[in-house]
Every structure is written in C-alpha cells, then in structure tokens.
C-alpha cells in the first residue's frame, strides 16, 4: 500500500477473510482460552497487576502486556455531576476502569444523548428507527449477572444503531412482580418484626411494599447505570404507575366485555406457602427416580415426607365381601375420592359396573364404580383407578365426563377441612402431609392397606417458594387463549415476527399450538386489583363462581351502571363489591410494548414508537412473557408488538450450576465492575432472607469459587466478555477469570492509544451485529485491535516514524494510525462504552469534526472506495513470511539471534526486500532477513518452510563452525538452537514422503484424459497452483535434507 493510500484510508481494512459462524465460534473459544490465560498470568505475578499472555483466534500468542500499577491514592471523581470530564491532563500510566468509567454516564444523560433524535418536523430520521423496550426487571431484589448479559446485548444493539444514525429509543422500566415481591417483603417483616401481613392489614402492608419497591428500584437503577445502559430515563415506566395501571384496567374490561375473560370454578395450581394460585408456567417439575424423602415448606425442617412411591389399598364393595384394589402416589387424596374407575372392556370388573364401594372413613359418601376408557389403562396395576376430581387434573376431566361430585378436602393453608371426615378434619389441626401418614396408618388398622412400592414420579413445585403444589378447585378469572394464539401463529408464519435462534421458534409454535386457558387471578395484596365487581342482590342466593353475577368497570361508577342493566337486578336492592384478588403480574407486563408508550391513548409516542423493532430477552420467558405480549398486542392493537424476538442464553456459574443464593454463586454485576473482597461477598448474604444454615452453605460456596474475592474488572470488560460468550446456545458458564482477561484487553487498547498520542474489521462487525452474532462481532473487534493494530501496524510503523524516514512517510503513518484508532474505538463502543469514550475524547479532532461524543458519532461501515486488494494481497504475503519465520523458530527452539533467508522469485523478491525492516521489527529476536532468488545463496544448516510456490523461508539453525569441534554433550548443554541432525533428517524425510505422495496423486488426477473438459476452470487453476507449491516444497525439503546430511 502506498503512503498516499494509507493517508486517505478512513480505516485499515481487515486482512483476514470474513469468518463463517462456525469459524467465529471456534475463534471465540480460542479467544476465551487466551483471556483466561491472561487472567491467570496476572494472578501469579509477584507484584502489582502483572501482564497477561493473550492469544486471539487463529493467531499467534502474545508476549506479556504489562498493566502498570503504581502506588497512588484511590481514584476520587472530582467532576461535577452532569459535567464533561476534563481529559486534558496526561493519561494515566495504566488502565484504571474506575477512573475511566467515572463521570461519562451522567454527562451523556444530561446532554440528552439517550433520548431519540428526531428530525426538525418531529419524525424519525431517514436513516431509520430502532425501538427496544427493556424487559422490566423485578423490584424483588438487586440485579444479578444474568441481567448484566441482557444489558450488554441490548445496549450493544442500541448504541450500534444510534451510531448508524437512526432514531433510537431504549425504553427502561420496572415490574412490580406480585408474588415474588410480596413474598420477600413478608419474609423480611416476619424475620425482623415477627409479624405477618395480616398483622399490618392490607393498607399498612402495602405501604411497606411500596417502600421496598422504591428502595430496590433505586438500587436497580444504579446498577443499570453502572452497566452503561443508555436508556431514555425521561420515559422510565413502572407496571403499577398511573398510565400503565390505566392500560391494565382497560384491557381487563375490554376482554371481559367480549367474553375473552370469563369466570370459572376449575382446578388450579395452589401454593400453600404463598396462599395463591399459580399458572402452569410458574410450576417447576422435579423428577424423582424412586423413593425420596423431601422437606416441605411450612413444616419442621427436620421433618421429611416420602415421595417417589405408590401405595395400594382396597375399597370394600358395598353389599359384598369383595374388595377392589387401587393405587395412588398421594394417599391423603382418597379422602376426596368420589368414584373408582375401570375400563369398560375389562372383563374382571364387568359384574361391578354400577355398584358402589364403601368409603372406610366417610360412611355417608357413596362412591360409584364407573367406566372410563380415557382414564384407565387396564394393563397398569389392578386396572382400577381411584378418582379425586377436585384434586387431580386427570381425575377432574374424568369427573366432568362422568358427572361426578367434586369434593375439596383442603383449606387454603394446607390443612384438611370438614369434607375429609371427623378423623382428619382441620379442627384436629391436621396438615396435608401429616394426613398422608395418618391415612396409611388408618388403612392398616382396618386391614385395607396392601403395599407401598417405589415409583418414578414428577413432583410439582412452586417456582417461587419451593412448596409442593396442590391442585384445588377455585373460582377464578380466566383468559381464553386459543383464538389469540391462533392469530399469533398466523402472523408469525406470515413473516411479521422473526424469532431467533431457530430452536426457540420451534418451541414457540409447539407451545402456542398446545396452549391452555390462562388463570389470571392471584390471592395477593400487591398488584393490580381485579377491576370486576360482584353484584350482591339483597336476599338472593348467589354463587361467586357464576360469572353472571359479576360486572367489570373502569371505575366503580361504570360498574354500578353496568349492574343496573342486569335483568336479575332490576327493581331490587343490590350492592357491588370489588374482587379482593389481584391480577397475575404477567397480565400487566404482557401490555409492556404499548402501555409504556401511552396506550390506550393515541399518544405521540404510541404513534412514533409502536410497534417496537426488537424484543431481546432470555429464552426461559419466551412463553411467560413474550407470547402474552404478542397475543395481547394483536388482540388490542391489531399489530404484532415487535418485528423480532432475540432469545439469549441463561448464565450459569463456571461449573455449569444454576445461579442460586443458597449456593453463594449469585453475582452482583457491580461486584465484578469494582471488585469485592470475600468478606464483602459474605456480608451481602445477610441482606437477604436466607436462614443461618443456608448462609453458612453460601459462604462455603463463595470461599471455594472466589477465595480472594472478585477482582476489579470494570464495566467494559464485563460487557465485552458477556457478548463474547453469546453464541446462540442455551447456557453460558461464566468464568470471572475470562472477564478479568478482557480487562487486560482494555489495558492493551489504553496503551496503544497512549503510544499513538505520543508520537479494518468494520464490515465483519457490522455483519455480525446485524445477524445478532455477538460472539463473531467481539472476535472481529478483538482481532482488529490485538492482531491488526497492536501486533502489526503499531510495530510496523516504528521504522516509518524514526528520524531516517521522510516527513511524508511519517505523516502518512501517523495519519493512518489516527484513522485506525478513531475507527477502532468506534467499532468497540457498543460493547465497551466507557473506555472508548475516554480515549476518543483524548484524540485530537480533525478539522471540521465537531461531534461531541463517540456515542453519537458515525459507526464505521465498509467503504469499497478504500479497498486496495492488490496492496492487501502483498501485505498478506509479507505477513505470511513473518508468521512462517515465527513458526520455524518455534519448531527449532531458536529464540534469539534469528538469521533468516527468504527465497523468492525474481518478481516477488523486490516486494519482500522492501519490507525487511518490518519483518525484523515484527519478529522477536530477529537479527537479520536476507532475500535471495537462488537456492545456492541459502547457507547450510537451515530449517525451512514453504509459503507458496514462489516463496519459502529458511532459518539458520546450525551452530558456529568453531563449536563443531566440541563434544556433543557440551554442545547440548551450552548452545541454544542446537538440533539433533539425525532426528531432523528423519522428520524431513517423513514430510518429503508425504509431499511426494500428494504431488503424485494430484498429477494422476490432472493427467486424466477428460480433465480439461470435466473439471471446472477455477478448480484446474487451484490444482495447478497447489502442484507448484508441492513441487517447491519437495525441492526445499530435498535441499534441507542435503544440508543436514552434510553437517553430520
């Protein structure tokens, strides 16, 4: 490349071809190993923060990069809040993330850079519109490292699109998280004051929850800002603020009026611990392989109950001495049995059809024997099944088919009620699992117990409390989902919604096709109270389960007017009472993309920023949240609420374990940013609701994983690492050492910029971010900085900036370096916003450049006008020579005083000769490089390697002539670079045989009669070039073999 070309180029084009996704993933894995190695190297340093040895994908290993750490006082930020940092002072000797990241965020925010940039007419800019609604974090507690992954990916997309010149809205907000927040507040109040919510009363208790919400919303906001999220804080939302609450009420009333929301007394998932209903998505399934003793919340922790077994017992046949044996995994539910079912074709029970069994504990209950081909498998067990319609999903369906009685035996607190019979009812204080033991004992007393056997089974657990779920009949509000799901499927298949990765799209269709109606009632105090009212007519007998007795209303007055129109109310005295239940949290968050921009009002934000561009979230809430947003968005706005859904992985610890407070592996991202000693990590455990045993276990986990605490890594390193992990998989095993390794990368950038002030990968990064391939994007940016700029250009330019170089050459080199730094910092900014802003602000501006911040600067894009393929091809050849010299030197163990001869054709020799200084500069320990065109000019005793048919490298590996007279043992002891000639000849012979074999096979293929007609021209050309290279390699190996033979 000429000096003129260098000076005019805005950014050095990458010398590597674009990587495929597979190659990028492999490259990123190698980068990960390099980053880990860097961190380990620094940890082992004797003093200060030592350097890290880093090796990037497909490249050479780097030598130590020293991060200077002098004895200075801790950094104190003196920049007034919102003011621009003074960068006129000299740069620090080493990279300090706390100092670098200070002040910038407040300045960005005050300058309005986070707000959407519109045209003077108030429209989106012609470059395009990008809207990303932030998934609202729960105000349950502080953010963890999984949230940091979300912020890293989302803000990378946001900053990239903003730098592409688009109008960008990154909308922040918070979710009230009904069950979770109420649960943690209740636990805390009980632990601190020994009081329940009922001791406070609804109003006073909600005051406590609002205090919690305000506290944790402030904490989370601080964390989001530390993570660099460029949210438009002027539009921050909360699911229970006035605007969003209005949207919730409007949605309920509309859907209730059109019949989408209805009242029904159905089987629900009941959490005894939390005393509320749960949706199916809030229930975890624990697989048991056999007999297992489990602790249950609400019982003595030392008390365990038996699961993973099946118990058989007999029912006596009424009016007969016969018995019919049934089996169950939940013996206590036999107190709610209302039938025994057999298969209609089972000959064993034909004579019992229509008869009854006697209930041993409730004599007044008649239990019929019914037939049911769906419920009963005659080949399983005895072929007879006990039916408890009010406490089992399968039995519920059987009860409907056979018109059975539905008898609930449980109170909301998990004790047995009067329907369980005198022996077991709640007046005796019997809990459900105590009743399990008592029922078995009672059956044994009556001689009805048969046996208990191991039985693999699934136990349903509350995802919030860990309690064992009880199916219970409850009158609740339900959403009819299938019609909305059908619309979502149709719109997705029509191309209106893109879901990535593809495995998430397949799950999307499966779930929507098998969707069930959604129970939205929750027996809580914290949340949106259902805007529906029971119409109580004076003197009338009414059922709360009957939806006809209810009216919805946006206000009490509207509901009252609706009630007056009911036929059964006219002419009678009545009152209306609002439902005490609140709505499922997902009901309000399902409105998030449009309620946050003003819906149901037609606000300017709604008109401008809805639908959103993309929804980025974890794959685990694709159905909890994303599906409901799509269904409700289409139903209420007739638009898919976003054009793309991007699902990221879940973050696990370095051992692949799920993050858990009780394991001590939950990581606060701020601790990674600023560092945290082990005792500080221990102290944080006391802020939660863990008991003493759990705290002890968590401390042990922390000590094992972080024996010296968490090192200070900085926001930029954390964000870059998290994006580098993102490859489309389902899980990320986060290793803090890798994050620390990327801190060393930040130091490399710092030192490179510092050097430049003392004296491209654009196409690939744009492609990768556009395809949501963050691993490839970070790899490309990493490679550009480490292996194009730092390793090559900065080293190669040193001879061009010394006193012997011409002024034009120096100016050209400096101008090219400036362009590379400017473009390279912009490339990195979406991933590393703080260090890039700090360094970019320190670069002098070119004439006419008045851009105030890197975050609103133009992002580098590929410009074909600056492609110089001929110059790039020539430089690739030169760098190929450098790589080959390094390789041969490593092969022979030569570390210093390298004497190199490069043999090239007469046409290539001038090019290589012109770059001798560059090759010497870029090859550690290199003394000299000589370019020859004749084999006779290559000295005896060289190790050789072929680059291509026109060029080969020869490294002198023999010792000085005088040493040839020393005895071999002394030579081996004192002389570096000595080789075993016999061993080298054997190696060369092996390589020579392989090369000859390959050449013969290729010649045979090329000598076929119809070769010219059958084989495409491009393949023939490639084969010819390959044969030339093999012939050169054979000649070079023969020469090496001859040389080493003469030295023996």
N, C-alpha and C positions, 0 to 999 in steps of 0.2 A: 504494500500500500504506500502511495506517495505521501510526502509531507502535506501537500495540498489536500489530498483526500482525507487525511486524518483531521486536519484543521476544520474541514467543513462538515464532517460527520457528527450528527447530534448525539449518537450513542454507538459504541462499538458493537457491531452485530456479533451474535454468538458464533463461535467456530464449530460448535457441536451441532449435529442434526437434531431436529425435534425428536424427543423421546416418545415411544409408544407408552400406553398406560402401564403395561406390564414392565417395561424397562424402567419407567419412572418409579414404580413401586419398588423394584429391586434396587434402584439407585438410592431411593429414600431409606431403605433398610441399611444400606452401607453407610449412608449419612448418619443414621441413628447410632450405629456402632462407633462411628467417628466421634459423635458428640458425647457418647458415654465414656469413650476413652479419654476425651479431653477433660471431662469432669474428674475421672479417677486420677489422672495425672496431676491435676491441680490439688486434689486432696492429699496426695502423697508428698507434695512439695515441703521442704523443710521450713521455709519462711515465706510469709506473705501469701498472696494468691498467685501460685505458680502458673506456668503456661500449660496449655493443653495441646496435645498432639491430635490434630483433626485430619481425617481423610474423607473427602467427599466422594459421591458415587462415580464409579468408573474412572477415578483419577488417582494420582499419586498421593502418598502420605506426606503430611506436612510436618515440618520440624516444629519445635516449641514456639509458641506465640506467647510472649511474656506479657502478663497484665500487671503493670506497675502498681504497687500499692505502698505508698509512703505513709509515714507516721503523721497523720494530720487529724485535726479535730473532726468529729462527726459533722456532716453537712447540715447547715441551717438555711432554710429558704428565706431569703430576705425580700423577695419580690412581692409587692403588694398584691392582694388577691385580685385577679382580673387584669393585671397589668402585664405587658410583654416583658419577658426575661431579658436582661442585659447580656448579650453574647459577645460584647466587645473585649471582655477580659480574656487573657490567654487560656487556651484549652488545658484541662487537667492532664496530668501525665498518664493517667489510666482511666478507664471507663468506670464510672460510678452511677449505677442505674437510679439510685435515689435522687442524686443531684440532677441527672439528665431529665428525669421524668417530672421534676418539680415545675410548677407554675404554668406549664403549657396548656393543660386541660382547661383551667379557669380562663385563660386568655382566649382560647378557641371559642369557648362558650359565650364569653362576653362580646366577642366580635361577631357573633351570630352565624359562625361557620356551620353550626349544626342544623340550622333551620333551612328549609327548602329554598333554593334560589330560583326565583321566578322572573319572567320577562316583565318589562315595564307595564304590560297590559294585565299582569297577574296570572299569566298562563305558564304551563310547563315549558321549559326551554326546548328548542328544536332538537337538541342532542338526545332528548328522550326523558322518560320519567321512571324513577325507581322508588318503590314503596315497600318497606319491610316492617310489618308490625312485630315488635318484640314480644315473644312469648312471656306473659307476665309472671315473674317469679312469685311464689307464695310468700306471704308475710309471716309464715310459720317460724322461720328462723333465718340465719345468715346463709349466704350463698356458699356452695362448695365447688370443687374443681370441675364438676360436670357443667355447672353454669358458666364457668370460665371458658370451656370449649364452645358453648353456644355463643358467647360474646365474641370470641376470637373469630369464629367463622362468619358470623353475621356482620361484624364491624369491618372485616376484610372486604366483604361484598359491598358494604355501604361506602367505604372510603374509595374503593376502586371505581365504583360507578360515579361517585361525586367527582373524582379526578378525571373521569371521561367526559365531564362537562354536563352531566344530567341534573335534572331537578330531583333531589333525593330527600325522602322523609323516612327517618328511622324513629319509629314511634314507641316510646317507653311506657311502662305501666306495671301495675301490681295486682295480684289476685288475692281476694280475701281468704280463700282456701278454708271453707266452712268447717269440715270435720277436723282437719289437721290443726288449724289454729285454735279452735275451741278445745280440742284435746290437750294441746301443750299448755294452754293457759289454765285449764282445770287442774292438770297435774302440778303445775307450779304453785298455784294457790293452795292446793292441799298440802304440798310439801312444806311451804313456807308458813302457812297460817292454819293448816288443819281444817280448812273449810271447803265445802262443795259449792257448786254454782247455786244450788237451791238455798244455801245459807245466805247468799247475797241477794237472790231474787233476780229476775230477768234483766231489769233495767240497770241495776248496780253491777251485775256481772258483765253486761255488755260494755259498760264504762271501762272495766278492767281490760276487756279485749281490745277496745279502741286504743287504750294506752299502749298495749303490746304492739298493735298494728303500727302506730306512729313511731315507736321506738325502732322496730325492725325495718320499716320502710326507709327510715333514715340510714340505718346500718347498710341495708342493701344498696341504697343509692350511692353511698360512699364506696362500696365495693365495685359497683358498675363504673364509677368514675375512675377508680384506680386501675381498672382493666382497660380504660381508654375508649369505652363505648361512646360513639359520637351521636348520642340521642338528642332529639329535639325536646329539651326539658320544658319548653313552653307549652307542650301538649301532653304532659305526663297524665296518665289515666289510672283510675283505681276502680275495680269492679263494683264497689259499693258507693261511688260518688254519685252526685245527683243526676248527671247526664246518663251514666251507664245504668243506674237503677231505673230511670225512666224507660230505657230501652228494654230492660227485663220485664217490667210491668206490661209494656205494650206488646211484647212478644207473647207472654202468657195469655193475655186477653184475646189477642187475635187467634191464637191456636186453640184456645178453649171455645171460642165462639164458632169456629169452623169444624170442631169435633176432633182435631188432631190431638188435643189434650183431653183426657177423659178420666173418670173416677172408676176404680175397680178394686174389689177385695180379692187380692191374689197373693200367691206365695212370694215372699220377698226374702232377701238375704239380711238377716238380723244380727247386728253386732251387740252382744250383751254388754261388753265393756264400755262401748261408746253410747249404747242405748239409741241406736239409729239404724235406719235402712241403708243398705249399700247397693250400688249397681253391680252387675256381674263383673265389670271391668275393675272393680275395686276389691275383688276377692282373689287371693292367691291360692294356688293348688299345691299342696305338699304331698309328694308321692311317698308312700310307705311300702317297703318290700315285705313286711311281716310284722309280728308283734313288736310294738314300740310303746314305751312309757313316756307320756308327754306332760309337761306342766301347762296349766291353763290360767290366763289372767283372771284375777278375782278370787283365786284360791291360795292357800298356803303354798309358798314357793317350793317347800319341801315335799308337797303332796303331788303325786303323779298319777295319771289315769291311763288305762290300757286302750290302745288303738291298734289297728292292723290285725284284728281278729274278727271272726264271725261266730256268733253264738246261736245255737239251735235250741228250740224249746217246743213244747207241744201244747196245742189247744184241744181241750176235750170237746167232742161233738155233742151237741145238745140232743138229749133223748137217746143216747147210745153210749156204749163203753169204748167206742173208737176214739182215737186221737189223730190229729193231723199235725205234722211237724213242719215248722217254718224256721227260717234263719234270718238274722239281722246283725249288722255292724253297730247298731245303736239300740241296745236292749230297752232303754228307757222310753223309746217311742212307742213301744207296744201298749202303753197307757193311752195312746191316742188312736189305736187301731180301730177301724170301722168295717173291715172286711178281710177275708182271706181269699186270694185269687188263685185259680187253677186254669190250665189251658183247656179250651173246650173239646179238644180231641184226645185228651189224656184219659185212657180207659181206667186208670187207677181210681179216678175220682168221679166217674160218671154217676155213681149212686149217691154222691154227696151234693150234687148240684141242687141249689135252692134251700139247702139246710143251713143251720147256724152253728157257730161254736160258742162255748161259754167263756166269757172273759173272767179269768180267775180272780181279778181284783176289783172289778166293777160289775157286779151281778146284774145290775139293771140294764146294762148295754147289750143289745142284740147285735151280734157280729155275723153277717151273712157270708156264705161261701159263693163267690161269683166267678164267672168265666171271663177271661181276658187274654186274647191271643197276642196282644201287643206287649203287655207287661210280663207275661210268664213265658219262660223258656223251660219246657218240660224235661229237658235233659240236664238242667242245672239243679243240683241239690235234690230235694224231695219233689220238686215240681210244684210246690205250693209256696205262695208269697204272701206275707202279711202286708196289709195296705193301711198306710197312715196318711191320708190325703192332705192333712193340714201341716205336715212336717217333712214332706219329701217331694221333689219335683216330679219324679216318675209316678208316684202314688197320686199326686194331685191330678195328673192327666187321667189316670185310671178312675179316680173318683168322679171326674166330670163325665166320663163315658158311661159309668155305671150308676150315676145318680146317687152316690154315697154321701153319708154325713161327713162334714168337715169339722173335726173337733180339735181345738187348740188346747194344749195342755201346759203351755208355758206362759208365765208372766214376762214382762219386758226385761226384768232384772235377772232372768235365767232360772228363777225358782218355779216349781210346779204349782199350778193353780187347782181349783176345786175339781176341774174335769179329770184330774189324774186319780181321783179316788181318795177316800179318807186316809189311807195308809201313807200316801205320798204327797198330799197337797201342801201348799205353801205355809199353812198355819203351823206345820211342823218345821218350817224353815228349811225344807229340803231343796238343795240346788240340783241342777240337771245331771251333773256327773256323779254326785253322791247318789242320786236316784238310780243311775246306771248300776252301781254296785248293789244297791238295795233291791232292785228288781231281780237281779240274778239270784241273790240270797233268798228272796221270797219264792222264786220259782223252784229253787232247790228244796225248800221246805215243803212245797206242795207236790214234789216228785215230778214236776213238769220240765225241769231242766234236762237237756240232752247232752250237749258238749260245747266246747269252745275250741276253735281251730285257727291257726294262723291264716291270714287272708290279705294279700296285697290290696291296698286301697288308696284313695285320694282323700285327704282331709282339707276342707275349705277353710282358709284363714283370712281374717280381716287384714288388708294390706297396711292399715294404719295402726292397729293396736296389737295384732298378732293373735287376737281371740279367735276361737273356733266358731265359725258361722252357724247359726241356726236358721233353717228355713221355717218361716212363720207366716201365717195368714194375716195380712194387714190391709185395710182400705187406704189406698194411696192414689196420688195423681200420676198418670202415665202418659207418655208421648207415643203416638202411633208412628212408627219409624219406617216401615217398609215402603210406602209411597215416596217418602223423601229420599230413601236410599236408592230406589229405582232411578229417580231423577239424577242423583249424584253419579251413579254408574253410567247413565246415558251421556251425561255431559263429559265425563272423563274419557269415555270411548270415542266421543266426538272430537277429542283433541283440545278441549277447553281447559283441561287440567293435566299438567305433567307431574308425575310422581317419580322421584329418583331416591335411591337406586332402584333397579327393576324388581328386586326381591320384595321391596316394600309395596310396589304397585300390585304385585300378585296377591299379597296379603290383603291389600285394600279391597280388591274385588271379592275375595273369599269372605271377608268379614261383612261387607255390605250385602252380599247375596244371602247370607245366613243371619241377618240382623234380627234382633228381638225388640219388642217394645221397651221403652226406657222409663224406669221408675224415677221420678224427679222429686219425690217427697223426702225430706230429711227431718228427723225428730231432733232438731238442734235449735239453739237460740241465735247463733251467729250466722248471718246470711240474709238473703232476700226473703222476707216473709211472703208466703204464697198470697197473691192478690185475688183471693177467692173466699166467698162468704157462705156460711151455712144459713139457710133460711129456716128459722125455727118458728113454726106456727103454734100458737097458744093452744094447748090441749090435744095436740095431734101426736100420734106415734110415728116417729120418723127414724130412718136408718142413715147414719153418717156415710155408710158405704155407697149409698144410692146417689149418683151424680145429679139426678134430677132435683135434689134438694139444695143444690149449690149454684151460685152465680158468681161470675168474675167481674171485676171492676177496676178501672184505673184509679178510681177514688172511692171512698165509702159512699159518697152521694150517687155515683154512677151505679154502683152495685145495688143500692137501695131502689133506684128507679127500675133496674132490671128485675128485681124481686117483685115489685108491684105488678109486673106484667105476667107473672106466673099464674096459671089457671087455678092451682090449688091454694093460692094465697088470696085471691080476690074476695073482698068482703070479710076478711078475717084479720085478727090481730097477729102481728108477727114481729120478730126482731132478726137482725142479721149479725153473725159473729164471724170474724175473720179467722181462718185456719191458723192454728198455732205453729204448724210446720213451716220450715224454710225450704227453699229450692236447692237442688243439687248444685254445687259450685260450677260444674261443667255446663249448666244451663246458661249462666251469665257469661262464662268465658267462651261459650260457643258463639256469642254475638260479637266477640272482640274485634274482628277486622272492620266492622261497620259501626258498632256502637262507639268506638273510640274516635270516629270522625264525625259524630253528631247524629247518626240515625237514632230515632225515626224522623228527625227533622232533615230537610234538604239543605244542609249547611254547605258553605263554600268548600269546606274540607271534604265533605262527603262527595261532592261533585268532582273535586280535583283529584282526590287520593284513593278513591274506591272504584273498582277492586284494586287490591294490592298487587305488587309484582310477584312476590315470593313469600312463602312461609317456610322458615327454616327451624327445625326442631328435632328432638330425639325420636327415634323410631318407636320408642315404647309408648308414646302418647298419640300415635297416629290415629287410634280409634277413640281413646278417651276424649280427645280434643279436636283433632284435625277433621275427622269425619263429621262431627257435630257442627263445626263451623261451616263446612261445605253444605251439609243438608239444610241448616237453618239459613245460610246465606242465599241459597237458591230459592227456598220457600218464601223468604221475606223480602228479598231484593231482586229476585229473578236473575241473579248474576252469581257465577262462581266467585267466591271472595278473594281468590288469588289465582294467578296463572300457573304457578309452580310450587310444588312441595318438595323440599330437600330434607331428607332424614339423615341425621348424623349418628355416630356410634355412641354407646354408653361408656363412660370412663370407669375403669376398674383400677385397682392398685397394681403395683409391679408384679404381684404374684397371681394376678387374674381374679382376685376376690372382689365381690361387690362391696362398694363403699358402705361402711356401717359404723355408727358412732360407738357401738359396743366393742368393735374390733380396734378402734383407735386409728382407723385409716382414712377417716373423712378429713379432707384437706381444705382449709380456707385459702382461697387463691391469694389473699393479701399476705399470708404467711410465706408463700412462695416468692411473692414480689419483694418483700422487705426482709425476709428471713425470720426465723423464730427458733430460739433455743429450746431444748427439750422441756425445761421446766415451764416455759410459757405454753407449750402444747398441752402439758399436764393440767395447767391452770384452766385452760379453756373447757376441759371436760366438766369442771364444776359448775359451768354456766348453764348446762342442760338439765335434763330430768333423769339422768342415769342414776341407778341406785349404787350403793357402795361396791357391791360385787362387780357390777358392770364397769364402774370407774377403774377398779383395780385391773380388770382384764384389758381395758382400753389402754391403760398406762403401759402395760406389758407389751401390747402391740406397737405402741408408739416408740418404746425404747428399742424394740427389735428393728423396726423399719427406719427410724431416724435417731440413731444412737447419739449423734451430735446435733440434733435438731434439724431444721430445714434450712439449707443455705440460701443466702440472698441471691435471687436470680433476676429480678426486675420484670416489669410488665412485658417488655418487648420480647425477651427470651421466652417467657411463658406463652405468649400468644403464638409466636413462631413455632414453638415445639408442638403446641396443640394442633395447629394447622398442618404441620409436617406429619403428624400421626394420622390425619384424616384421609382414608383411602377408600371409603365406601363399605368397610366391614361393619360388623355388628358391635364389636367391643374394642376398646383401647386399653391396654395395660400400661398405665402411666408410670414412668420411672423418673423420679426427680433428677437423677443424675443426667438424664438426657436434656432436661430443661437447663440445668447448670452448664452443660456443654454448649448450648446455644448462647449463654451469657458470654462465653469466650468468643463466639462468632461476633457478638456485639462489640467486644473489645477489638477484634480484628478490623471491623468497619471503622471504629473510632481511630485506631492508629493509622489506617490507610488514609482517612480524610485528613488527619493531623499532618501526615507526611506531605500530602498534596498541597496543603496550605503553606507548608514551609517551602518549599521550592516552587451484541447485547442479547440480552435474553428477553427482550421486550415481547417478541412475537409468541414465544413459548409461554411466558407468564400470562399474557392476555388470553391465549387459547385455554390454558389450564383453568384459570378462574372462571372463564366463560362456560367451561364444561363442568364446573364445580369439582375439579380435581385439585384439591388444595395440596395434596402431597406432591404432585408434579410441579405445581406453581412454586412451592417453597424450595423444592430441589433445584429448579432452574435459577431462582434468585440467589440461592446459596452458592451454586456452582459459578454463577457470573462473578459474584464478589470474591469468592475464595480462590477460584481456579482460572478465571479470566483476568480479573483486575489485579488482585493482590499478588498472585503467584506469577503472573505473566507480564502484564503491561507495566506495573509499577517497577518490577525488576528490570524489564527490558528497556524502560525509558531512562534508566540511570545513566547509561553512556551517552544518551541523547541530550542530557542536561548538564554534563560536566563542561569544563572550560574549553575542551577541544572541539565541542560541537558548534556549529554555526548558529547565529541568532535565529535564523528562520527555523532551523531544526528544533531548537529549544522551544520557541513559541508554538510550533506545531505540536510537540509532545505535550506541553503544558495545556494547550487548548483541548487536545483530545482527552487528557486526564480529567480536566474540569467537566467536560461533557459526560464522561463516564461516571464521575461522582454524582453529578446532578441527576442524570438518568437513573443511576443505580439506587440512589436514595429514594427516588420516586417509585421505582419498582418495589422497594421494600416497605414503603409507607403503610399500605393497607394492613400489613402483618405487624409491623413494628412502628407504631405512630410516634413514639416519644423520641427515641434516639435519632430517627430520621429527621424530625423537625429540628431538634437541637443542632444537628450537623448541617442541615440545609440552611438554617438561619446564619450559620457561620461562614458559608460560602459567599464570596462577593457576587453581586448581581451583574449580569451582563447589561450593557446599555439598553434601555427601554423595557427592562423586566421589572415591573412594579408589583408582582404577585406577593401578597402579604404573608402567605403561609403555604407550606408544602401540601397541606390537606386540600387546598383549593387550586393547586397547580395542575397542569395538564398531565395526564398519565402517559408514559411512553408507549407508543404504538409502532409497529413495524412500518418503515417508510422505504419503499422499493427504490426511491431515488438515491438512497445511501447504501445500496447493495453493491459490493465490489467483489464478485465471485472469483475473479482472477487473482486479486490480491489475497483474498481469504484462502484460496487453494494453495497459494505459495506459502502463506504463513503456516497453514496446517502441515505442509511438508517440513518446514523448519522446526516446528514444534514436535513433529513426529521424530525428527532426528534427536531432539533433546530428550524425549521420552525413551528412545531406544538407548541412548548413552546411559541414562539413569538405570535402565533395566539391565544392561550388560554389566555395569559397575556393581550393581547389587548381586548379580549372578556370580561374579568372581570375587566378591568381598572387597573391592577396591574402594576406599573411602576418601582418599586424598591423592593429590598429585596426578590427577587423571590426564593422560595423554591420548588424544583422540585423533583418528584419521577417518575422514568421511570420503568414501569413494563415490563419485557421481559421474554421470555422462557429461560430455563437454557442454551440452545445452543447460544442464542444471547446476554445474559447478559454480558459475558466477553468482547465481542467486544465493547459494549456500555460503559461499565465501563472503558475501556482503553482510551476512548475519552472524559471523563468527563471534563478535563481541556479545551479541545477545545470547548465543548458545553458552558461552563461557559464564556469563552473568547468571544464567538460569540453571546451571548445573553445579551443584555443590561440590567443592573440591576439585573443580576442573582447572588444570594448568594451561592446557593449550588445545586448540582444534585446528587441524590442517586439512585442507580439501585437496584431494588428488583425483586424477582421472585414469590413472594406470595402476594396475594391480602390483607392478614392480615397486611402486613407491610405498607400499604398505610394509612396515617393518615386521620382522619375525617376532613371534610371541604375542600375537593379538587374539583376543576373543572377539568374535564377530557376530553380527546380526543383520538381516536383510530388512529394509524398509519397503522397498518395491523393486521392480526390475531395473530401475535406473539409479538406485541409491542404496548404499549399505554403510554400516558403522563398524569401525574396528578400534578396539580399546587395548592399549598396550598393557599386558598383564604379567610379562616375564620380568625378572629382576635384573639389576645391573650386571654387566658381564663379569665384573670382579667377584661378585658373590657366587658365581657358578662354581668357583673352586672350593667353597665352603662345604663342610659335610652337611648332608640333608637335614640332620636333626637340628643343627644350629640355624639353618635357613628357616626351618619351620618355626623355631622359637622366636627369632628376632625380626623376620622380614614379613611385612604386611603385603598382601597381594600375591603371595606365593601360591602356585597351583600344583596339583598332582597331575603330571603330564599324561600318565597312562589313563588316569580316570577321565581327563578331558578328552583324550583321543577316543575313548570308548563312548563318551556322550556324543561327540561329533559324529562318530560312525553310526550311532543309532539315529540321529537326526538326518544324516545323509541317506541312510537306507529308506527312511520314511519319505523324504523329499523325492528320491528317485522313483519309488513306488507310485507316489501321487502323480508325478510327471508322466510316467509310463501309462497309467490309467487314463489320464487326460488326453495324451497323444493318441491312444487307442480309440477313445471316444471321438476325437476330432478327425480321425482318418476313415471314418465310416463313409461308404460310397455316396449316400444321400445326405451327408452332413450339411452341406450348403443349402439344400432345399428344405430340409425338415426343421433345422434349428433356427430360431429367430435371430435376427442380426445382433440385437443387444446381448444375447446370451453368447453368441460366437465371439463378439468383441471382448466380453468379460473373460471367456475361456482363454483367448489369446493372451490377454494381459496376465492372467493367472499363470499360464505356462511360462511366459517370460520371467515372471517373478520366481517361479520354481527353478528355472534354469540358472538365474542369478544366485539363488540360494545354494544350489548344488555347487556352483563354481566357488562361491565364498566358503562353503564348508570344506571343499577339497583343499582350498588354499590354507584354511586353518589347520586341517589335519596334517598337511605337509609341514607347516611352520612348527607345530608342536612336536612332530616326529624329529625334526632337526635339533630340537632343544633337549631331547632325551640323552 
